[in-house]
Amino acid sequence: MDLIRYKEKKQKGLISLIKQDDVYLMSIKRFDSETGEKIDDEIIPINIGWLKEMKEHLQKQVEAIDELLKDIEKLK
């Protein structure tokens, strides 16, 4: 799943979230590449723990990049 385009696809109605009992799922609409006809949605389980870990990791990377850029600016 391309998380970068999640918001765009959600706004276009191509992605929706589903909760079944204690499980979260993402439903992605799919279409036949030749005919354009709708085919069965792709259903992807969402691992909330993994998402939170990934977010924390990415935030740390952004902080490290900010620090590096700050140090480079000092050299100018």
DSSP file (Angstrom, degrees, kcal/mol; ACC not computed):
  #  RESIDUE AA STRUCTURE BP1 BP2  ACC     N-H-->O    O-->H-N    N-H-->O    O-->H-N    TCO  KAPPA ALPHA  PHI   PSI    X-CA   Y-CA   Z-CA
    1    1 A M              0   0    0      0, 0.0     2,-1.2     0, 0.0     3,-0.1   0.000 360.0 360.0 360.0 129.5    0.0    0.0    0.0
    2    2 A D    >   -     0   0    0      1,-0.2     3,-1.0     3,-0.1     4,-0.2  -0.695 360.0-175.3 -82.9  95.5    1.3    3.4   -1.0
    3    3 A L  G >  S+     0   0    0     -2,-1.2     3,-1.2     1,-0.3     4,-0.4   0.767  77.5  68.2 -66.5 -24.8    0.8    5.3    2.2
    4    4 A I  G 3  S+     0   0    0      1,-0.3     3,-0.3     2,-0.1     4,-0.3   0.864 107.2  38.9 -61.0 -35.5    2.0    8.6    0.5
    5    5 A R  G <> S+     0   0    0     -3,-1.0     4,-2.8     1,-0.2     5,-0.3   0.300  85.5 106.0 -98.5   9.0   -1.2    8.5   -1.6
    6    6 A Y  H <> S+     0   0    0     -3,-1.2     4,-2.7     1,-0.2     5,-0.2   0.931  81.1  46.1 -54.5 -51.4   -3.5    7.3    1.2
    7    7 A K  H  > S+     0   0    0     -4,-0.4     4,-2.5    -3,-0.3    -1,-0.2   0.919 113.8  48.6 -61.0 -45.2   -5.2   10.7    1.7
    8    8 A E  H  > S+     0   0    0     -4,-0.3     4,-1.5     1,-0.2    -1,-0.2   0.930 114.5  45.0 -60.3 -47.1   -5.7   11.3   -2.0
    9    9 A K  H  <>S+     0   0    0     -4,-2.8     5,-2.8     1,-0.2     6,-0.8   0.862 111.7  53.2 -67.3 -35.3   -7.2    7.8   -2.6
   10   10 A K  H ><5S+     0   0    0     -4,-2.7     3,-1.3    -5,-0.3    -1,-0.2   0.926 108.1  50.2 -63.7 -44.2   -9.4    8.1    0.5
   11   11 A Q  H 3<5S+     0   0    0     -4,-2.5    -1,-0.2     1,-0.3    -2,-0.2   0.815 109.5  51.6 -64.7 -30.0  -10.8   11.4   -0.8
   12   12 A K  T 3<5S-     0   0    0     -4,-1.5    -1,-0.3    -5,-0.2    -2,-0.2   0.473 116.8-114.9 -84.7  -2.2  -11.5    9.8   -4.2
   13   13 A G  T < 5S+     0   0    0     -3,-1.3    -3,-0.2    -4,-0.3    -2,-0.1   0.693  84.4 119.1  78.2  18.6  -13.4    6.9   -2.4
   14   14 A L  S   <S+     0   0    0     -5,-2.8    15,-2.9    -6,-0.2     2,-0.4   0.627  72.0  42.1 -90.5 -14.4  -10.8    4.3   -3.5
   15   15 A I  E     +A   28   0A   0     -6,-0.8     2,-0.3    13,-0.2    13,-0.2  -0.991  62.9 172.5-132.8 139.2   -9.9    3.3    0.0
   16   16 A S  E     -A   27   0A   0     11,-2.1    11,-3.2    -2,-0.4     2,-0.4  -0.983  25.4-127.3-141.5 156.5  -12.0    2.8    3.1
   17   17 A L  E     -A   26   0A   0     -2,-0.3     2,-0.4     9,-0.2     9,-0.2  -0.811  22.4-168.3-104.5 145.0  -11.3    1.5    6.6
   18   18 A I  E     -A   25   0A   0      7,-2.8     7,-3.0    -2,-0.4     2,-0.5  -0.980  10.8-155.0-132.6 141.4  -13.2   -1.3    8.1
   19   19 A K  E     -A   24   0A   0     -2,-0.4     2,-0.5     5,-0.2     5,-0.2  -0.980  11.7-179.7-118.5 122.2  -13.4   -2.6   11.7
   20   20 A Q  E >   -A   23   0A   0      3,-2.9     3,-2.5    -2,-0.5     2,-0.3  -0.956  66.6 -53.1-121.1 111.1  -14.4   -6.2   12.2
   21   21 A D  T 3  S-     0   0    0     -2,-0.5     0, 0.0     1,-0.3     0, 0.0  -0.466 123.0 -22.1  57.1-117.3  -14.4   -7.1   15.9
   22   22 A D  T 3  S+     0   0    0     -2,-0.3     2,-0.4    -3,-0.1    -1,-0.3   0.185 119.8  97.9-104.7  16.0  -10.9   -6.1   17.1
   23   23 A V  E <   -A   20   0A   0     -3,-2.5    -3,-2.9    24,-0.0     2,-0.4  -0.882  59.1-151.7-110.9 135.3   -9.3   -6.2   13.6
   24   24 A Y  E     -A   19   0A   0     22,-0.5    22,-2.8    -2,-0.4     2,-0.3  -0.883  17.9-176.5-105.6 136.3   -8.8   -3.2   11.4
   25   25 A L  E     -AB  18  45A   0     -7,-3.0    -7,-2.8    -2,-0.4     2,-0.5  -0.929  21.0-141.8-131.2 152.3   -8.8   -3.6    7.6
   26   26 A M  E     -AB  17  44A   0     18,-2.8    18,-2.8    -2,-0.3     2,-0.6  -0.975  14.6-155.7-114.0 126.9   -8.2   -1.4    4.6
   27   27 A S  E     -AB  16  43A   0    -11,-3.2   -11,-2.1    -2,-0.5     2,-0.5  -0.905   9.1-167.8-104.0 123.0  -10.4   -2.0    1.6
   28   28 A I  E     -AB  15  42A   0     14,-2.9    14,-2.8    -2,-0.6   -13,-0.2  -0.946  18.6-130.8-115.7 121.7   -8.9   -0.9   -1.7
   29   29 A K  E     -     0   0A   0    -15,-2.9     2,-0.3    -2,-0.5    11,-0.1  -0.448  27.2-165.0 -70.1 141.4  -11.1   -0.7   -4.8
   30   30 A R  E     - B   0  39A   0      9,-0.7     9,-2.4    -2,-0.1     2,-0.3  -0.929   7.6-161.4-129.6 153.8   -9.6   -2.4   -7.9
   31   31 A F  E     - B   0  38A   0     -2,-0.3     7,-0.2     7,-0.3     2,-0.2  -0.982  32.0-101.2-135.5 145.1  -10.4   -2.2  -11.6
   32   32 A D     >  -     0   0    0      5,-3.4     4,-2.2    -2,-0.3     5,-0.1  -0.467  28.9-141.1 -63.6 129.0   -9.5   -4.5  -14.5
   33   33 A S  T  4 S+     0   0    0     -2,-0.2    -1,-0.2     1,-0.2     0, 0.0   0.741  97.1  40.4 -68.2 -23.2   -6.7   -2.9  -16.4
   34   34 A E  T  4 S+     0   0    0      3,-0.1    -1,-0.2     1,-0.0    -2,-0.0   0.871 129.8  22.6 -91.6 -42.2   -8.1   -3.8  -19.8
   35   35 A T  T  4 S-     0   0    0      2,-0.1    -2,-0.2     0, 0.0     3,-0.1   0.678  89.2-132.1-101.2 -19.8  -11.8   -3.2  -19.4
   36   36 A G     <  +     0   0    0     -4,-2.2    -3,-0.1     1,-0.3     2,-0.1   0.459  56.6 145.6  79.5  -0.4  -11.9   -0.7  -16.5
   37   37 A E        -     0   0    0     -6,-0.1    -5,-3.4     1,-0.1    -1,-0.3  -0.418  57.2-102.8 -72.7 146.6  -14.6   -2.8  -14.8
   38   38 A K  E     -B   31   0A   0     -7,-0.2    -7,-0.3    -3,-0.1     2,-0.2  -0.460  41.4-172.6 -68.5 136.0  -14.6   -3.0  -11.1
   39   39 A I  E     -B   30   0A   0     -9,-2.4    -9,-0.7    -2,-0.2    -1,-0.0  -0.671  42.8 -52.8-118.1 179.0  -13.2   -6.2   -9.7
   40   40 A D  E     -     0   0A   0     -2,-0.2    -1,-0.2   -11,-0.1   -12,-0.0  -0.197  64.0-108.7 -55.6 139.0  -13.1   -7.5   -6.1
   41   41 A D  E     -     0   0A   0    -12,-0.1     2,-0.5     1,-0.1   -12,-0.2  -0.302  26.4-118.5 -63.6 150.4  -11.6   -5.1   -3.6
   42   42 A E  E     -B   28   0A   0    -14,-2.8   -14,-2.9     2,-0.0     2,-0.5  -0.835  27.3-155.1 -89.5 128.0   -8.2   -5.9   -2.1
   43   43 A I  E     -B   27   0A   0     -2,-0.5   -16,-0.2   -16,-0.2   -18,-0.0  -0.929  12.1-174.9-109.9 121.6   -8.5   -6.3    1.7
   44   44 A I  E     -B   26   0A   0    -18,-2.8   -18,-2.8    -2,-0.5     2,-0.2  -0.963  22.4-129.5-119.5 126.2   -5.4   -5.6    3.7
   45   45 A P  E     -B   25   0A   0      0, 0.0     2,-0.5     0, 0.0   -20,-0.2  -0.493  23.3-135.6 -69.6 143.9   -5.1   -6.1    7.5
   46   46 A I        -     0   0    0    -22,-2.8     2,-0.9    -2,-0.2   -22,-0.5  -0.901   7.3-154.8-106.5 124.3   -3.7   -3.1    9.3
   47   47 A N     >  -     0   0    0     -2,-0.5     4,-2.2     1,-0.2     5,-0.2  -0.834   8.7-172.1 -97.3  98.8   -1.1   -3.7   12.0
   48   48 A I  H  > S+     0   0    0     -2,-0.9     4,-2.4     1,-0.2     5,-0.2   0.871  83.4  55.5 -62.6 -38.7   -1.5   -0.7   14.3
   49   49 A G  H  > S+     0   0    0      1,-0.2     4,-2.3     2,-0.2    -1,-0.2   0.918 108.7  47.6 -59.6 -44.5    1.6   -1.6   16.3
   50   50 A W  H  > S+     0   0    0      2,-0.2     4,-2.9     1,-0.2    -2,-0.2   0.910 110.1  52.7 -63.8 -42.7    3.7   -1.6   13.2
   51   51 A L  H  X S+     0   0    0     -4,-2.2     4,-2.4     1,-0.2    -2,-0.2   0.912 110.4  47.6 -59.8 -42.9    2.3    1.7   12.0
   52   52 A K  H  X S+     0   0    0     -4,-2.4     4,-2.2     2,-0.2    -1,-0.2   0.904 112.7  48.7 -65.8 -41.1    3.1    3.3   15.4
   53   53 A E  H  X S+     0   0    0     -4,-2.3     4,-2.5     2,-0.2    -2,-0.2   0.919 112.2  48.9 -63.2 -43.4    6.7    1.9   15.3
   54   54 A M  H  X S+     0   0    0     -4,-2.9     4,-2.7     1,-0.2     5,-0.2   0.902 110.0  51.7 -63.8 -41.7    7.2    3.1   11.7
   55   55 A K  H  X S+     0   0    0     -4,-2.4     4,-2.4    -5,-0.2    -1,-0.2   0.929 110.9  47.6 -60.8 -45.7    5.9    6.6   12.6
   56   56 A E  H  X S+     0   0    0     -4,-2.2     4,-2.0     2,-0.2    -2,-0.2   0.918 112.6  49.5 -62.0 -43.9    8.3    6.8   15.5
   57   57 A H  H  X S+     0   0    0     -4,-2.5     4,-1.9     1,-0.2    -2,-0.2   0.921 112.1  47.5 -60.8 -45.7   11.2    5.6   13.3
   58   58 A L  H  X S+     0   0    0     -4,-2.7     4,-2.4     1,-0.2    -1,-0.2   0.870 108.8  54.4 -66.5 -36.7   10.4    8.1   10.6
   59   59 A Q  H  X S+     0   0    0     -4,-2.4     4,-2.2     1,-0.2    -1,-0.2   0.898 107.9  50.3 -63.3 -39.3   10.1   11.0   13.1
   60   60 A K  H  X S+     0   0    0     -4,-2.0     4,-2.2     2,-0.2    -2,-0.2   0.879 109.2  51.5 -65.5 -37.6   13.6   10.1   14.4
   61   61 A Q  H  X S+     0   0    0     -4,-1.9     4,-2.5     2,-0.2    -2,-0.2   0.917 109.0  50.1 -64.5 -42.6   14.9   10.2   10.9
   62   62 A V  H  X S+     0   0    0     -4,-2.4     4,-2.7     1,-0.2    -2,-0.2   0.910 110.0  51.0 -61.9 -42.3   13.4   13.6   10.3
   63   63 A E  H  X S+     0   0    0     -4,-2.2     4,-2.2     2,-0.2    -1,-0.2   0.905 110.7  49.0 -61.2 -41.3   15.0   14.9   13.5
   64   64 A A  H  X S+     0   0    0     -4,-2.2     4,-2.3     2,-0.2    -2,-0.2   0.901 111.5  48.8 -66.1 -40.6   18.4   13.5   12.4
   65   65 A I  H  X S+     0   0    0     -4,-2.5     4,-2.8     2,-0.2     5,-0.2   0.913 109.8  52.3 -64.5 -42.6   18.0   15.2    8.9
   66   66 A D  H  X S+     0   0    0     -4,-2.7     4,-2.3     1,-0.2    -2,-0.2   0.915 109.8  49.1 -58.7 -43.2   17.0   18.4   10.6
   67   67 A E  H  X S+     0   0    0     -4,-2.2     4,-2.2     2,-0.2    -2,-0.2   0.918 111.9  48.4 -63.0 -44.5   20.2   18.3   12.8
   68   68 A L  H  X S+     0   0    0     -4,-2.3     4,-2.3     2,-0.2    -2,-0.2   0.924 112.0  48.5 -62.4 -45.9   22.4   17.6    9.8
   69   69 A L  H  X S+     0   0    0     -4,-2.8     4,-2.5     1,-0.2    -1,-0.2   0.895 109.8  53.2 -62.1 -39.8   20.9   20.4    7.8
   70   70 A K  H  X S+     0   0    0     -4,-2.3     4,-1.4    -5,-0.2    -1,-0.2   0.923 110.0  47.6 -60.4 -44.9   21.3   22.7   10.7
   71   71 A D  H  X S+     0   0    0     -4,-2.2     4,-0.7     1,-0.2    -2,-0.2   0.874 110.7  51.6 -65.7 -37.5   25.0   21.8   10.9
   72   72 A I  H >< S+     0   0    0     -4,-2.3     3,-1.1     1,-0.2     4,-0.5   0.916 106.1  54.9 -64.6 -41.9   25.5   22.3    7.2
   73   73 A E  H >< S+     0   0    0     -4,-2.5     3,-1.1     1,-0.3    -1,-0.2   0.844 100.7  59.9 -59.9 -33.7   23.9   25.8    7.4
   74   74 A K  H 3< S+     0   0    0     -4,-1.4    -1,-0.3     1,-0.2    -2,-0.2   0.771  99.1  58.8 -65.8 -25.0   26.4   26.7   10.1
   75   75 A L  T <<        0   0    0     -3,-1.1    -1,-0.2    -4,-0.7    -2,-0.2   0.620 360.0 360.0 -79.2 -13.6   29.2   26.0    7.5
   76   76 A K    <         0   0    0     -3,-1.1    -1,-0.2    -4,-0.5    -2,-0.1   0.489 360.0 360.0 -72.7 360.0   27.9   28.6    5.1
